[in-house]
Amino acid sequence: MTDSTFALPADETTLQRAAGALKANGFDVHVVDTLVEARDLVRGLLPRDQPIFTATSETLRVSGLAADIDESGGYVSVRASAGPLDDVRDRIRLGATPEVVVGSVHAVTEDGRLLTASASGSQLAPYGSGARTAVWVVGSQKIVPDVETGLRRLREHSLVLEGRRLRELVGQESFISRILIIENEFMPGRSVVVLVRETAGF
């Protein structure tokens, strides 16, 4: 069972508080109503001539952004250019240092910190510093009061739903082996957070 409160969109006051804190911490922030708007916004932000790595993300999948980047031919997709990779280490290293990484996070605190959990850690290198530009699309239900609540959200909500998805898809369990907390961004223009008022992803 998951904590159903972690699936509820944030109210406008909470959303704006988190957006303001993210801006104060050095992130570029956009607030949109829907995933459709987020998709259009991100497509307009992305370069057409630089390598882009899509982190595995339910938000990217349901928004259509993963397909836009990796399948349309309109972008330089790191995944598409690499082809199938059998070695797990090669898959982990695949997107370590792209020009751009696009993905999501599992929690955003009201004081402007980003939390991401991972089994392999493949998205954490570009999220943390490997990518020249990072773009995260985040449903407002992921906004939490503080880091402690964010960590609880990772374990009691995101992990449970991702585990269910993996079992249905490939018959495997999910687990958390690494957690990244980004406190602030010191490089102007490097980190972009698109907050979506509606629920999106896990």
CYANA upper distance limits for C-alpha pairs under 8 A (distance plus 0.5 A):
  1 MET  CA    156 GLU  CA      8.48
  1 MET  CA    160 VAL  CA      7.99
  2 THR  CA    156 GLU  CA      6.18
  2 THR  CA    157 HIS  CA      5.48
  2 THR  CA    160 VAL  CA      7.13
  2 THR  CA    161 LEU  CA      8.36
  3 ASP  CA      7 ALA  CA      8.26
  3 ASP  CA    156 GLU  CA      6.99
  3 ASP  CA    157 HIS  CA      6.64
  4 SER  CA      8 LEU  CA      7.73
  6 PHE  CA    141 GLN  CA      6.64
  6 PHE  CA    142 LYS  CA      7.29
  6 PHE  CA    153 ARG  CA      7.16
  6 PHE  CA    157 HIS  CA      7.31
  7 ALA  CA    141 GLN  CA      5.92
  7 ALA  CA    142 LYS  CA      8.07
  7 ALA  CA    199 THR  CA      7.66
  7 ALA  CA    202 PHE  CA      8.49
  8 LEU  CA    141 GLN  CA      5.54
  8 LEU  CA    199 THR  CA      7.64
  9 PRO  CA    139 GLY  CA      7.95
  9 PRO  CA    140 SER  CA      5.61
  9 PRO  CA    141 GLN  CA      4.52
  9 PRO  CA    142 LYS  CA      8.22
  9 PRO  CA    197 ARG  CA      7.17
  9 PRO  CA    198 GLU  CA      6.56
  9 PRO  CA    199 THR  CA      6.19
 10 ALA  CA     14 THR  CA      6.52
 10 ALA  CA     15 LEU  CA      6.41
 10 ALA  CA    140 SER  CA      5.79
 10 ALA  CA    141 GLN  CA      5.94
 10 ALA  CA    142 LYS  CA      8.47
 10 ALA  CA    143 ILE  CA      7.13
 10 ALA  CA    197 ARG  CA      7.84
 11 ASP  CA     15 LEU  CA      6.67
 12 GLU  CA     16 GLN  CA      6.56
 13 THR  CA     17 ARG  CA      6.62
 14 THR  CA     18 ALA  CA      6.73
 14 THR  CA    110 GLU  CA      7.58
 14 THR  CA    143 ILE  CA      8.33
 15 LEU  CA     19 ALA  CA      6.65
 15 LEU  CA    110 GLU  CA      8.50
 15 LEU  CA    140 SER  CA      7.28
 15 LEU  CA    143 ILE  CA      7.88
 15 LEU  CA    197 ARG  CA      8.33
 16 GLN  CA     20 GLY  CA      6.49
 17 ARG  CA     21 ALA  CA      6.71
 17 ARG  CA    110 GLU  CA      6.63
 17 ARG  CA    111 ASP  CA      8.15
 18 ALA  CA     22 LEU  CA      6.60
 18 ALA  CA    108 VAL  CA      7.99
 18 ALA  CA    109 THR  CA      7.13
 18 ALA  CA    110 GLU  CA      4.80
 18 ALA  CA    111 ASP  CA      6.57
 18 ALA  CA    112 GLY  CA      6.16
 18 ALA  CA    143 ILE  CA      7.81
 19 ALA  CA     23 LYS  CA      6.78
 19 ALA  CA     29 VAL  CA      6.97
 19 ALA  CA     31 VAL  CA      8.27
 19 ALA  CA    112 GLY  CA      7.75
 19 ALA  CA    195 LEU  CA      8.25
 20 GLY  CA     24 ALA  CA      6.71
 20 GLY  CA    112 GLY  CA      8.24
 21 ALA  CA     25 ASN  CA      6.68
 21 ALA  CA    110 GLU  CA      7.27
 21 ALA  CA    111 ASP  CA      5.62
 21 ALA  CA    112 GLY  CA      5.05
 22 LEU  CA     26 GLY  CA      7.03
 22 LEU  CA     27 PHE  CA      5.94
 22 LEU  CA     28 ASP  CA      8.11
 22 LEU  CA     29 VAL  CA      7.55
 22 LEU  CA    111 ASP  CA      7.61
 22 LEU  CA    112 GLY  CA      4.65
 22 LEU  CA    113 ARG  CA      7.47
 22 LEU  CA    184 ASN  CA      8.23
 23 LYS  CA     27 PHE  CA      5.46
 23 LYS  CA     28 ASP  CA      6.52
 23 LYS  CA     29 VAL  CA      6.80
 23 LYS  CA    112 GLY  CA      8.26
 24 ALA  CA    112 GLY  CA      8.33
 25 ASN  CA    112 GLY  CA      6.99
 25 ASN  CA    183 GLU  CA      7.93
 25 ASN  CA    184 ASN  CA      5.25
 25 ASN  CA    185 GLU  CA      6.73
 26 GLY  CA    184 ASN  CA      6.44
 26 GLY  CA    185 GLU  CA      5.27
 26 GLY  CA    186 PHE  CA      6.69
 26 GLY  CA    187 MET  CA      8.11
 26 GLY  CA    188 PRO  CA      7.24
 26 GLY  CA    191 SER  CA      8.43
 27 PHE  CA    184 ASN  CA      7.68
 27 PHE  CA    185 GLU  CA      6.41
 27 PHE  CA    188 PRO  CA      8.19
 27 PHE  CA    189 GLY  CA      7.76
 27 PHE  CA    190 ARG  CA      8.15
 27 PHE  CA    191 SER  CA      5.86
 27 PHE  CA    192 VAL  CA      6.31
 27 PHE  CA    193 VAL  CA      7.29
 28 ASP  CA    189 GLY  CA      6.88
 28 ASP  CA    190 ARG  CA      8.49
 28 ASP  CA    191 SER  CA      6.66
 28 ASP  CA    192 VAL  CA      5.15
 28 ASP  CA    193 VAL  CA      6.67
 29 VAL  CA    192 VAL  CA      6.35
 29 VAL  CA    193 VAL  CA      5.40
 29 VAL  CA    194 VAL  CA      6.39
 29 VAL  CA    195 LEU  CA      7.84
 30 HIS  CA    192 VAL  CA      8.30
 30 HIS  CA    193 VAL  CA      6.87
 30 HIS  CA    194 VAL  CA      5.27
 30 HIS  CA    195 LEU  CA      6.63
 31 VAL  CA    194 VAL  CA      6.36
 31 VAL  CA    195 LEU  CA      5.29
 31 VAL  CA    196 VAL  CA      6.48
 31 VAL  CA    197 ARG  CA      7.84
 32 VAL  CA     37 GLU  CA      6.74
 32 VAL  CA     38 ALA  CA      6.82
 32 VAL  CA    194 VAL  CA      7.76
 32 VAL  CA    195 LEU  CA      6.80
 32 VAL  CA    196 VAL  CA      5.56
 32 VAL  CA    197 ARG  CA      6.76
 33 ASP  CA     37 GLU  CA      7.31
 33 ASP  CA     38 ALA  CA      8.49
 33 ASP  CA    196 VAL  CA      6.02
 33 ASP  CA    197 ARG  CA      5.31
 33 ASP  CA    198 GLU  CA      6.80
 34 THR  CA     38 ALA  CA      6.86
 34 THR  CA    196 VAL  CA      6.29
 34 THR  CA    197 ARG  CA      6.87
 34 THR  CA    198 GLU  CA      6.25
 35 LEU  CA     39 ARG  CA      6.48
 35 LEU  CA     63 SER  CA      6.23
 35 LEU  CA    196 VAL  CA      7.05
 35 LEU  CA    198 GLU  CA      7.93
 35 LEU  CA    200 ALA  CA      7.73
 36 VAL  CA     40 ASP  CA      6.90
 36 VAL  CA     63 SER  CA      7.23
 37 GLU  CA     41 LEU  CA      6.59
 38 ALA  CA     42 VAL  CA      6.55
 38 ALA  CA    137 VAL  CA      7.67
 38 ALA  CA    194 VAL  CA      7.31
 38 ALA  CA    196 VAL  CA      7.46
 39 ARG  CA     43 ARG  CA      6.62
 39 ARG  CA     63 SER  CA      6.82
 39 ARG  CA     64 GLY  CA      7.67
 39 ARG  CA     65 LEU  CA      6.61
 40 ASP  CA     44 GLY  CA      6.85
 41 LEU  CA     45 LEU  CA      6.95
 42 VAL  CA     46 LEU  CA      6.75
 42 VAL  CA    135 VAL  CA      8.40
 43 ARG  CA     65 LEU  CA      8.28
 47 PRO  CA     75 TYR  CA      7.93
 48 ARG  CA     74 GLY  CA      7.16
 48 ARG  CA     75 TYR  CA      5.41
 48 ARG  CA     76 VAL  CA      7.03
 49 ASP  CA     75 TYR  CA      7.28
 49 ASP  CA     76 VAL  CA      6.64
 50 GLN  CA     75 TYR  CA      8.18
 50 GLN  CA     76 VAL  CA      6.36
 50 GLN  CA     99 GLU  CA      6.73
 50 GLN  CA    100 VAL  CA      8.00
 51 PRO  CA     75 TYR  CA      8.24
 51 PRO  CA     76 VAL  CA      5.39
 51 PRO  CA     77 SER  CA      6.30
 51 PRO  CA     78 VAL  CA      6.26
 51 PRO  CA     98 PRO  CA      6.25
 51 PRO  CA     99 GLU  CA      6.02
 51 PRO  CA    100 VAL  CA      6.95
 52 ILE  CA     69 ILE  CA      8.09
 52 ILE  CA     75 TYR  CA      7.92
 52 ILE  CA     76 VAL  CA      6.52
 52 ILE  CA     77 SER  CA      5.65
 52 ILE  CA     78 VAL  CA      6.15
 52 ILE  CA     98 PRO  CA      6.51
 52 ILE  CA     99 GLU  CA      6.70
 52 ILE  CA    100 VAL  CA      5.20
 52 ILE  CA    101 VAL  CA      6.16
 52 ILE  CA    102 VAL  CA      7.80
 53 PHE  CA     77 SER  CA      6.74
 53 PHE  CA     78 VAL  CA      5.66
 53 PHE  CA     79 ARG  CA      7.08
 53 PHE  CA     95 GLY  CA      6.13
 53 PHE  CA     98 PRO  CA      6.68
 53 PHE  CA    100 VAL  CA      6.75
 53 PHE  CA    101 VAL  CA      5.25
 53 PHE  CA    102 VAL  CA      6.82
 54 THR  CA     66 ALA  CA      6.93
 54 THR  CA     69 ILE  CA      8.02
 54 THR  CA     70 ASP  CA      8.16
 54 THR  CA     77 SER  CA      8.39
 54 THR  CA     78 VAL  CA      8.30
 54 THR  CA     79 ARG  CA      7.96
 54 THR  CA    101 VAL  CA      6.37
 54 THR  CA    102 VAL  CA      5.51
 54 THR  CA    103 GLY  CA      6.50
 55 ALA  CA    101 VAL  CA      7.45
 55 ALA  CA    102 VAL  CA      6.65
 55 ALA  CA    103 GLY  CA      5.43
 55 ALA  CA    104 SER  CA      8.20
 55 ALA  CA    122 SER  CA      8.42
 55 ALA  CA    123 GLN  CA      6.15
 56 THR  CA     60 LEU  CA      8.18
 56 THR  CA    103 GLY  CA      7.52
 56 THR  CA    123 GLN  CA      8.30
 57 SER  CA     61 ARG  CA      6.80
 57 SER  CA    103 GLY  CA      6.56
 57 SER  CA    104 SER  CA      6.86
 57 SER  CA    201 GLY  CA      8.01
 58 GLU  CA     62 VAL  CA      6.61
 58 GLU  CA    201 GLY  CA      5.51
 58 GLU  CA    202 PHE  CA      7.29
 59 THR  CA     63 SER  CA      6.49
 59 THR  CA    103 GLY  CA      8.19
 59 THR  CA    104 SER  CA      7.24
 59 THR  CA    137 VAL  CA      7.64
 59 THR  CA    138 VAL  CA      8.03
 59 THR  CA    200 ALA  CA      6.10
 59 THR  CA    201 GLY  CA      4.79
 59 THR  CA    202 PHE  CA      7.95
 60 LEU  CA     64 GLY  CA      6.62
 60 LEU  CA     65 LEU  CA      5.59
 60 LEU  CA     66 ALA  CA      5.62
 60 LEU  CA    103 GLY  CA      6.98
 60 LEU  CA    104 SER  CA      8.03
 60 LEU  CA    137 VAL  CA      8.15
 61 ARG  CA     65 LEU  CA      6.93
 61 ARG  CA     66 ALA  CA      5.85
 61 ARG  CA     67 ALA  CA      7.65
 62 VAL  CA    201 GLY  CA      8.11
 64 GLY  CA     68 ASP  CA      6.66
 65 LEU  CA     69 ILE  CA      6.63
 66 ALA  CA     70 ASP  CA      6.40
 66 ALA  CA     71 GLU  CA      8.28
 67 ALA  CA     71 GLU  CA      5.49
 67 ALA  CA     72 SER  CA      7.03
 68 ASP  CA     72 SER  CA      5.66
 68 ASP  CA     73 GLY  CA      8.42
 68 ASP  CA     74 GLY  CA      7.96
 68 ASP  CA     75 TYR  CA      8.42
 69 ILE  CA     73 GLY  CA      7.81
 69 ILE  CA     74 GLY  CA      7.43
 69 ILE  CA     75 TYR  CA      6.05
 69 ILE  CA     76 VAL  CA      8.03
 69 ILE  CA     77 SER  CA      6.52
 70 ASP  CA     75 TYR  CA      7.87
 70 ASP  CA     76 VAL  CA      8.46
 70 ASP  CA     77 SER  CA      5.71
 70 ASP  CA     78 VAL  CA      8.30
 70 ASP  CA     79 ARG  CA      7.02
 70 ASP  CA     80 ALA  CA      6.18
 71 GLU  CA     80 ALA  CA      7.75
 73 GLY  CA     77 SER  CA      8.48
 76 VAL  CA     81 SER  CA      8.21
 77 SER  CA     81 SER  CA      6.63
 78 VAL  CA     82 ALA  CA      6.64
 78 VAL  CA     94 LEU  CA      8.02
 78 VAL  CA     95 GLY  CA      7.42
 78 VAL  CA     98 PRO  CA      8.10
 79 ARG  CA     83 GLY  CA      7.09
 79 ARG  CA     94 LEU  CA      8.17
 82 ALA  CA     94 LEU  CA      8.28
 85 LEU  CA     90 ASP  CA      7.09
 85 LEU  CA     91 ARG  CA      6.65
 86 ASP  CA     90 ASP  CA      8.15
 86 ASP  CA     91 ARG  CA      8.20
 87 ASP  CA     91 ARG  CA      7.00
 88 VAL  CA     92 ILE  CA      6.72
 89 ARG  CA     93 ARG  CA      6.67
 90 ASP  CA     94 LEU  CA      6.40
 91 ARG  CA     95 GLY  CA      8.45
 91 ARG  CA    122 SER  CA      8.12
 92 ILE  CA     96 ALA  CA      8.06
 92 ILE  CA    120 SER  CA      7.29
 92 ILE  CA    121 GLY  CA      7.64
 92 ILE  CA    122 SER  CA      5.06
 93 ARG  CA    122 SER  CA      7.18
 94 LEU  CA    122 SER  CA      8.36
 95 GLY  CA    101 VAL  CA      8.36
 95 GLY  CA    122 SER  CA      7.55
 95 GLY  CA    123 GLN  CA      7.64
 95 GLY  CA    126 PRO  CA      7.26
 96 ALA  CA    122 SER  CA      7.53
 96 ALA  CA    123 GLN  CA      7.76
 96 ALA  CA    125 ALA  CA      5.82
 96 ALA  CA    126 PRO  CA      5.59
 96 ALA  CA    130 GLY  CA      6.21
 96 ALA  CA    131 ALA  CA      7.77
 97 THR  CA    125 ALA  CA      7.95
 97 THR  CA    126 PRO  CA      6.24
 97 THR  CA    130 GLY  CA      4.89
 97 THR  CA    131 ALA  CA      5.57
 97 THR  CA    132 ARG  CA      8.37
 98 PRO  CA    126 PRO  CA      7.51
 98 PRO  CA    130 GLY  CA      7.35
 98 PRO  CA    131 ALA  CA      5.51
 98 PRO  CA    132 ARG  CA      7.59
 99 GLU  CA    131 ALA  CA      5.65
 99 GLU  CA    132 ARG  CA      5.42
 99 GLU  CA    133 THR  CA      6.74
100 VAL  CA    131 ALA  CA      5.88
100 VAL  CA    132 ARG  CA      6.40
100 VAL  CA    133 THR  CA      5.21
100 VAL  CA    134 ALA  CA      6.23
100 VAL  CA    135 VAL  CA      8.13
101 VAL  CA    126 PRO  CA      6.88
101 VAL  CA    127 TYR  CA      7.52
101 VAL  CA    131 ALA  CA      6.53
101 VAL  CA    133 THR  CA      6.95
101 VAL  CA    134 ALA  CA      5.42
101 VAL  CA    135 VAL  CA      6.77
102 VAL  CA    134 ALA  CA      6.52
102 VAL  CA    135 VAL  CA      5.29
102 VAL  CA    136 TRP  CA      6.38
102 VAL  CA    137 VAL  CA      8.39
103 GLY  CA    135 VAL  CA      6.92
103 GLY  CA    136 TRP  CA      5.45
103 GLY  CA    137 VAL  CA      6.85
104 SER  CA    135 VAL  CA      8.31
104 SER  CA    136 TRP  CA      5.04
104 SER  CA    137 VAL  CA      5.58
104 SER  CA    138 VAL  CA      6.18
105 VAL  CA    114 LEU  CA      7.17
105 VAL  CA    115 LEU  CA      6.53
105 VAL  CA    116 THR  CA      5.44
105 VAL  CA    117 ALA  CA      8.38
105 VAL  CA    136 TRP  CA      7.36
105 VAL  CA    137 VAL  CA      8.27
105 VAL  CA    138 VAL  CA      7.08
106 HIS  CA    114 LEU  CA      8.29
106 HIS  CA    115 LEU  CA      6.34
106 HIS  CA    116 THR  CA      5.66
106 HIS  CA    117 ALA  CA      7.39
106 HIS  CA    142 LYS  CA      6.77
106 HIS  CA    150 GLY  CA      8.29
106 HIS  CA    153 ARG  CA      8.10
106 HIS  CA    154 LEU  CA      6.73
106 HIS  CA    158 SER  CA      7.26
106 HIS  CA    202 PHE  CA      7.29
107 ALA  CA    114 LEU  CA      6.48
107 ALA  CA    115 LEU  CA      5.58
107 ALA  CA    116 THR  CA      7.37
107 ALA  CA    142 LYS  CA      5.22
107 ALA  CA    143 ILE  CA      6.32
107 ALA  CA    144 VAL  CA      7.14
107 ALA  CA    150 GLY  CA      5.89
107 ALA  CA    151 LEU  CA      8.46
107 ALA  CA    153 ARG  CA      7.64
107 ALA  CA    154 LEU  CA      7.82
108 VAL  CA    112 GLY  CA      6.99
108 VAL  CA    113 ARG  CA      6.12
108 VAL  CA    114 LEU  CA      5.26
108 VAL  CA    115 LEU  CA      6.84
108 VAL  CA    142 LYS  CA      6.42
108 VAL  CA    143 ILE  CA      5.17
108 VAL  CA    144 VAL  CA      6.55
108 VAL  CA    150 GLY  CA      7.65
109 THR  CA    113 ARG  CA      5.70
109 THR  CA    114 LEU  CA      7.16
109 THR  CA    143 ILE  CA      6.10
109 THR  CA    144 VAL  CA      5.37
109 THR  CA    145 PRO  CA      5.93
109 THR  CA    146 ASP  CA      5.51
109 THR  CA    147 VAL  CA      6.80
109 THR  CA    150 GLY  CA      7.38
110 GLU  CA    143 ILE  CA      7.06
110 GLU  CA    144 VAL  CA      6.59
110 GLU  CA    145 PRO  CA      5.66
110 GLU  CA    146 ASP  CA      6.91
111 ASP  CA    145 PRO  CA      8.14
111 ASP  CA    146 ASP  CA      7.64
112 GLY  CA    183 GLU  CA      7.78
112 GLY  CA    184 ASN  CA      8.13
113 ARG  CA    147 VAL  CA      8.24
113 ARG  CA    181 ILE  CA      7.36
113 ARG  CA    182 ILE  CA      6.21
113 ARG  CA    183 GLU  CA      5.39
113 ARG  CA    184 ASN  CA      7.26
114 LEU  CA    180 LEU  CA      8.44
114 LEU  CA    181 ILE  CA      6.10
114 LEU  CA    182 ILE  CA      5.61
114 LEU  CA    183 GLU  CA      7.30
115 LEU  CA    147 VAL  CA      8.36
115 LEU  CA    150 GLY  CA      7.42
115 LEU  CA    151 LEU  CA      8.17
115 LEU  CA    179 ILE  CA      7.59
115 LEU  CA    180 LEU  CA      6.22
115 LEU  CA    181 ILE  CA      5.12
115 LEU  CA    182 ILE  CA      7.09
116 THR  CA    124 LEU  CA      8.28
116 THR  CA    154 LEU  CA      8.29
116 THR  CA    179 ILE  CA      6.14
116 THR  CA    180 LEU  CA      5.70
116 THR  CA    181 ILE  CA      7.12
117 ALA  CA    154 LEU  CA      7.14
117 ALA  CA    176 ILE  CA      6.64
117 ALA  CA    177 SER  CA      8.12
117 ALA  CA    178 ARG  CA      6.37
117 ALA  CA    179 ILE  CA      4.90
117 ALA  CA    180 LEU  CA      6.95
118 SER  CA    122 SER  CA      8.14
118 SER  CA    123 GLN  CA      8.18
118 SER  CA    124 LEU  CA      8.16
118 SER  CA    175 PHE  CA      8.12
118 SER  CA    176 ILE  CA      5.90
118 SER  CA    177 SER  CA      6.62
118 SER  CA    178 ARG  CA      5.79
118 SER  CA    179 ILE  CA      6.75
119 ALA  CA    174 SER  CA      7.57
119 ALA  CA    175 PHE  CA      6.06
119 ALA  CA    176 ILE  CA      5.26
119 ALA  CA    177 SER  CA      5.40
119 ALA  CA    178 ARG  CA      6.85
120 SER  CA    177 SER  CA      7.49
120 SER  CA    178 ARG  CA      8.01
121 GLY  CA    125 ALA  CA      7.82
121 GLY  CA    177 SER  CA      8.08
121 GLY  CA    178 ARG  CA      6.57
123 GLN  CA    127 TYR  CA      6.58
124 LEU  CA    128 GLY  CA      6.30
124 LEU  CA    180 LEU  CA      7.08
125 ALA  CA    129 SER  CA      6.67
125 ALA  CA    130 GLY  CA      5.89
125 ALA  CA    131 ALA  CA      8.37
126 PRO  CA    130 GLY  CA      4.44
126 PRO  CA    131 ALA  CA      5.05
126 PRO  CA    134 ALA  CA      8.05
127 TYR  CA    131 ALA  CA      7.18
127 TYR  CA    134 ALA  CA      6.79
128 GLY  CA    180 LEU  CA      8.12
128 GLY  CA    182 ILE  CA      7.59
132 ARG  CA    190 ARG  CA      6.91
133 THR  CA    189 GLY  CA      8.14
133 THR  CA    190 ARG  CA      5.17
133 THR  CA    191 SER  CA      6.47
133 THR  CA    192 VAL  CA      8.34
134 ALA  CA    190 ARG  CA      6.71
134 ALA  CA    191 SER  CA      5.36
134 ALA  CA    192 VAL  CA      6.60
135 VAL  CA    191 SER  CA      6.57
135 VAL  CA    192 VAL  CA      5.20
135 VAL  CA    193 VAL  CA      6.47
135 VAL  CA    194 VAL  CA      8.02
136 TRP  CA    192 VAL  CA      6.73
136 TRP  CA    193 VAL  CA      5.42
136 TRP  CA    194 VAL  CA      6.54
137 VAL  CA    193 VAL  CA      6.64
137 VAL  CA    194 VAL  CA      5.25
137 VAL  CA    195 LEU  CA      6.72
137 VAL  CA    196 VAL  CA      7.76
138 VAL  CA    142 LYS  CA      7.51
138 VAL  CA    193 VAL  CA      7.69
138 VAL  CA    194 VAL  CA      6.54
138 VAL  CA    195 LEU  CA      5.51
138 VAL  CA    196 VAL  CA      6.44
138 VAL  CA    200 ALA  CA      7.28
138 VAL  CA    201 GLY  CA      8.37
139 GLY  CA    195 LEU  CA      6.44
139 GLY  CA    196 VAL  CA      5.22
139 GLY  CA    197 ARG  CA      6.80
139 GLY  CA    198 GLU  CA      6.54
139 GLY  CA    199 THR  CA      5.41
139 GLY  CA    200 ALA  CA      4.94
139 GLY  CA    201 GLY  CA      7.31
140 SER  CA    195 LEU  CA      6.69
140 SER  CA    196 VAL  CA      6.09
140 SER  CA    197 ARG  CA      5.69
140 SER  CA    198 GLU  CA      6.80
140 SER  CA    199 THR  CA      6.63
140 SER  CA    200 ALA  CA      8.12
141 GLN  CA    198 GLU  CA      8.11
141 GLN  CA    199 THR  CA      6.19
141 GLN  CA    200 ALA  CA      8.11
142 LYS  CA    202 PHE  CA      8.44
144 VAL  CA    149 THR  CA      6.70
144 VAL  CA    150 GLY  CA      6.40
145 PRO  CA    149 THR  CA      7.03
145 PRO  CA    150 GLY  CA      8.17
146 ASP  CA    150 GLY  CA      6.68
147 VAL  CA    151 LEU  CA      6.62
148 GLU  CA    152 ARG  CA      6.91
149 THR  CA    153 ARG  CA      6.64
150 GLY  CA    154 LEU  CA      6.83
151 LEU  CA    155 ARG  CA      7.00
152 ARG  CA    156 GLU  CA      6.25
152 ARG  CA    157 HIS  CA      8.29
153 ARG  CA    157 HIS  CA      5.71
153 ARG  CA    158 SER  CA      6.94
154 LEU  CA    158 SER  CA      5.49
154 LEU  CA    159 LEU  CA      6.45
155 ARG  CA    159 LEU  CA      5.77
155 ARG  CA    160 VAL  CA      7.64
156 GLU  CA    160 VAL  CA      6.77
157 HIS  CA    161 LEU  CA      6.78
157 HIS  CA    202 PHE  CA      7.92
158 SER  CA    162 GLU  CA      6.53
158 SER  CA    202 PHE  CA      5.63
159 LEU  CA    163 GLY  CA      6.37
159 LEU  CA    174 SER  CA      7.39
159 LEU  CA    175 PHE  CA      7.34
159 LEU  CA    176 ILE  CA      7.98
160 VAL  CA    164 ARG  CA      6.76
161 LEU  CA    165 ARG  CA      6.73
161 LEU  CA    202 PHE  CA      7.24
162 GLU  CA    166 LEU  CA      6.67
162 GLU  CA    174 SER  CA      7.05
162 GLU  CA    202 PHE  CA      7.92
163 GLY  CA    167 ARG  CA      6.65
163 GLY  CA    172 GLN  CA      8.16
163 GLY  CA    173 GLU  CA      5.84
163 GLY  CA    174 SER  CA      5.13
163 GLY  CA    175 PHE  CA      8.03
164 ARG  CA    168 GLU  CA      6.80
164 ARG  CA    173 GLU  CA      8.30
165 ARG  CA    169 LEU  CA      6.58
166 LEU  CA    170 VAL  CA      6.16
166 LEU  CA    171 GLY  CA      6.72
166 LEU  CA    172 GLN  CA      6.08
166 LEU  CA    173 GLU  CA      6.78
166 LEU  CA    174 SER  CA      7.30
167 ARG  CA    171 GLY  CA      4.47
167 ARG  CA    172 GLN  CA      5.36
167 ARG  CA    173 GLU  CA      6.48
185 GLU  CA    190 ARG  CA      7.97
185 GLU  CA    191 SER  CA      7.22
187 MET  CA    191 SER  CA      8.42
196 VAL  CA    200 ALA  CA      7.93
